[in-house]
Amino acid sequence: MDYLIWSGAVLSLVGVAGLGWCIALAFKARKSGLPDDEIRKRLQKVVAINLGALALSFFGLMLVIVGVILK
């Protein structure tokens, strides 16, 4: 069951990296100096990416937990 643990750890790390990327995109959008409507559109895209990264991290952690339980 080591493959479940390691693949889950990799998925979790990719999800955390995605969350960091979302933070960087949000700061970049805030500092862009664009009108509020354009910033809102960009942040809506960031929210979608953020939810996907959070879900990926969640599934990775679930794989780790299942791997530890089955081991």
PyMOL commands that set and color helices and strands:
alter all, ss='L'
color gray80, all
select helices_A, chain A and resi 2-30+36-70
alter helices_A, ss='H'
color red, helices_A
deselect
rebuild
show_as cartoon
